[in-house]
Amino acid sequence: QSLLTLGRVITALVNPGESKYVPYRDSKLTRLLQDSLGGRAKTTLIATVAPGKDCVEETLSTLQYALRARSIQNRPEQHARYHGKAIVKAHAREVDELQ
């Protein structure tokens, strides 16, 4: 069920015009991945496929899934409070305000 819900989340993120609702809360997996999927984090998806003829259908399904996931637009950004120079500037500004 979690992978099915993950597929619905990916579809909702790839096609934002169809529905504004993204079902993150429908499974534990998508709830955990909420910040990574369509959020402000860099995300990597590894699609594992088999070279055998008996796995062709599953391989095609996996590749289609990965292609849809690849279309998600993330906006990664660095948190300023964890950047060393930003911390120093923030503290210097705070000291100036206190004086």
C-alpha positions as CSV (number, residue, x, y, z in Angstrom):
1,Q,0.0,0.0,0.0
2,S,2.9,2.4,0.7
3,L,4.3,2.1,-2.8
4,L,0.9,2.7,-4.3
5,T,0.5,5.8,-2.2
6,L,4.0,6.9,-3.1
7,G,2.9,6.6,-6.8
8,R,-0.1,8.7,-6.1
9,V,2.0,11.4,-4.4
10,I,4.5,11.4,-7.3
11,T,1.6,11.8,-9.8
12,A,0.1,14.6,-7.7
13,L,3.4,16.4,-7.6
14,V,4.1,15.9,-11.3
15,N,0.7,17.1,-12.4
16,P,-0.1,20.0,-9.9
17,G,-2.9,21.5,-12.1
18,E,-5.1,18.4,-11.7
19,S,-5.4,18.5,-8.0
20,K,-3.9,20.6,-5.2
21,Y,-4.2,17.7,-2.7
22,V,-1.1,15.6,-2.2
23,P,-1.8,12.5,-0.2
24,Y,1.3,12.5,2.0
25,R,-0.6,11.4,5.1
26,D,-2.1,8.2,3.5
27,S,0.9,6.1,4.4
28,K,3.9,6.1,6.8
29,L,6.4,6.0,3.9
30,T,5.0,9.1,2.2
31,R,4.7,10.9,5.5
32,L,8.4,10.2,6.1
33,L,9.4,11.3,2.6
34,Q,7.2,14.5,2.6
35,D,10.2,16.9,3.0
36,S,12.2,15.0,0.3
37,L,9.4,14.8,-2.3
38,G,8.7,18.1,-3.8
39,G,10.2,19.9,-0.9
40,R,13.4,21.8,-0.3
41,A,15.8,18.9,-0.2
42,K,18.0,17.1,-2.8
43,T,16.5,13.7,-3.5
44,T,18.0,10.7,-5.2
45,L,15.9,7.8,-6.5
46,I,17.6,4.5,-7.4
47,A,15.6,2.3,-9.7
48,T,16.8,-1.3,-9.7
49,V,16.0,-3.4,-12.8
50,A,16.7,-7.0,-13.8
51,P,18.2,-7.9,-17.2
52,G,16.3,-11.1,-17.6
53,K,13.5,-11.7,-20.2
54,D,11.2,-12.9,-17.5
55,C,11.3,-9.5,-15.7
56,V,10.5,-7.3,-18.7
57,E,7.1,-6.2,-17.4
58,E,8.4,-5.3,-13.9
59,T,11.5,-3.6,-15.4
60,L,9.3,-1.4,-17.6
61,S,7.0,-0.6,-14.7
62,T,10.0,0.4,-12.6
63,L,11.4,2.6,-15.3
64,Q,8.1,4.4,-15.9
65,Y,7.9,5.0,-12.1
66,A,11.4,6.4,-12.1
67,L,10.6,8.6,-15.1
68,R,7.6,10.1,-13.3
69,A,9.6,10.6,-10.1
70,R,12.3,12.4,-12.1
71,S,9.7,15.0,-13.2
72,I,9.2,16.3,-9.7
73,Q,10.6,19.8,-9.3
74,N,12.4,20.3,-6.0
75,R,13.7,23.6,-4.7
76,P,16.7,22.7,-2.5
77,E,18.1,25.5,-0.4
78,Q,20.7,25.7,2.3
79,H,19.5,26.5,5.8
80,A,21.2,29.8,6.7
81,R,21.3,29.1,10.5
82,Y,23.6,26.1,9.9
83,H,26.0,28.0,7.7
84,G,29.1,29.2,9.7
85,K,29.3,32.7,8.3
86,A,25.6,33.3,8.6
87,I,25.7,32.3,12.3
88,V,28.6,34.8,13.0
89,K,26.7,37.6,11.2
90,A,23.5,36.8,13.1
91,H,25.3,36.8,16.4
92,A,27.1,40.0,15.5
93,R,23.8,41.7,14.6
94,E,22.3,40.5,17.8
95,V,25.2,41.9,19.9
96,D,24.9,45.2,18.1
97,E,21.1,45.3,18.9
98,L,21.8,44.6,22.5
99,Q,24.4,47.3,22.9
